[in-house]
């Protein structure tokens, strides 16, 4: 039997800041939720999803799917580890 690796998912509110060229002072902030996956205490993957005051049904479905996928990832020991994107 193989040893089960520790998997953890954190969910947090996290805005994203975007600058527009050519005016670096023109910055926009987008509200969002970040899902951070850890494998044996090390970062494995991060997914950011936009959220707003009036989310669409599509926004809700995307968030539900991401949460479901994160939950499955924490319970499936046979699944290949996810690596941090470069």
Backbone torsions as a table, in degrees:
resi	resn	phi	psi	omega
1	UNK	NA	135.7	179.8
2	UNK	-87.0	152.6	179.7
3	UNK	-74.6	133.5	179.5
4	UNK	-75.3	131.5	179.0
5	UNK	-84.8	144.1	-178.7
6	UNK	-75.7	123.6	179.2
7	UNK	-121.1	136.8	-178.8
8	UNK	-141.9	143.3	175.5
9	UNK	-126.3	126.8	174.1
10	UNK	-105.7	140.9	177.6
11	UNK	-120.6	129.1	-178.3
12	UNK	-148.8	151.9	172.2
13	UNK	-74.9	133.5	179.8
14	UNK	-153.2	113.9	176.4
15	UNK	-75.7	156.9	174.1
16	UNK	-114.8	139.7	178.6
17	UNK	-110.1	131.5	-177.4
18	UNK	-127.4	127.7	175.4
19	UNK	-97.7	148.9	-179.5
20	UNK	-112.7	124.0	175.4
21	UNK	-76.3	147.4	5.1
22	UNK	-90.3	2.3	-177.1
23	UNK	-100.8	96.7	-178.2
24	UNK	-65.1	-16.1	177.6
25	UNK	-79.8	-15.0	177.8
26	UNK	-83.8	95.1	-177.2
27	UNK	-118.9	140.0	178.6
28	UNK	-117.6	149.2	177.0
29	UNK	-118.4	132.6	178.0
30	UNK	-115.7	128.5	176.2
31	UNK	-72.6	146.0	179.5
32	UNK	-165.3	175.6	177.5
33	UNK	-123.3	135.9	177.6
34	UNK	-113.7	136.3	173.4
35	UNK	-111.0	116.9	-179.8
36	UNK	-109.7	124.1	178.2
37	UNK	-100.9	137.6	175.6
38	UNK	-123.1	139.6	177.1
39	UNK	-121.2	115.1	-176.4
40	UNK	54.2	39.0	176.2
41	UNK	83.0	-3.7	-179.5
42	UNK	-105.8	144.0	177.3
43	UNK	-55.9	135.6	179.9
44	UNK	-119.5	-39.5	-179.2
45	UNK	-163.8	153.9	175.7
46	UNK	-136.4	131.5	177.5
47	UNK	-123.0	128.4	177.5
48	UNK	-113.2	133.1	179.0
49	UNK	-124.2	131.7	177.1
50	UNK	-71.4	143.5	172.7
51	UNK	-136.2	152.9	-180.0
52	UNK	-138.6	-178.8	179.7
53	UNK	-68.3	-29.2	-179.9
54	UNK	-129.3	74.1	-177.8
55	UNK	-67.3	147.7	177.3
56	UNK	-81.4	170.8	175.6
57	UNK	-62.9	-36.7	177.5
58	UNK	-62.7	-41.8	176.9
59	UNK	-60.5	-44.6	179.4
60	UNK	-61.7	-44.6	-178.9
61	UNK	-64.9	-37.9	178.9
62	UNK	-65.2	-41.4	178.6
63	UNK	-66.7	-44.2	178.5
64	UNK	-60.3	-44.5	-180.0
65	UNK	-62.9	-41.8	-179.8
66	UNK	-66.3	-41.2	177.6
67	UNK	-65.5	-41.3	178.9
68	UNK	-63.6	-44.7	178.4
69	UNK	-61.6	-40.9	178.7
70	UNK	-64.6	-41.5	177.9
71	UNK	-63.1	-45.5	178.0
72	UNK	-60.1	-39.7	-179.8
73	UNK	-59.9	-37.2	-178.9
74	UNK	-72.6	-18.8	-174.3
75	UNK	-105.2	-11.1	-175.4
76	UNK	-102.8	98.2	-178.0
77	UNK	-73.5	-21.3	-178.9
78	UNK	-79.5	-18.6	-175.4
79	UNK	-67.7	143.6	178.4
80	UNK	-61.9	142.4	178.6
81	UNK	-64.5	145.1	176.9
82	UNK	-86.6	140.5	178.9
83	UNK	-109.6	151.8	-178.8
84	UNK	-66.8	126.7	177.1
85	UNK	-65.3	148.2	-179.3
86	UNK	-87.4	NA	NA
